[in-house]
């Protein structure tokens, strides 16, 4: 049986936290988007993740729409997979 996403209240909280960090980076004059290559790497992590929802559009852990979330520098994988993959490449 497929994993259900978190309740809407938790999804909104997760979205608000990411938006807060994106706006903070923007206010500081920092770029808010990541390079295309990194977007692809993040999506590759999600494609093999057990928490990927069956429609392949969202994460069942945080409830986010992946096609949007993976593009923001401030966004984080709820189980730390993007960071692990990036650290392995160093």
Secondary structure, 3 states (H helix, E strand, C coil): CCCCCCCHHHHHHHHHHHHHHHHHHHHCCCCCECCHHHHHHHHHHHHCCCCECCCCCEECCCCCEHHHHCCECCCCCCCCHHHHHHHHCC
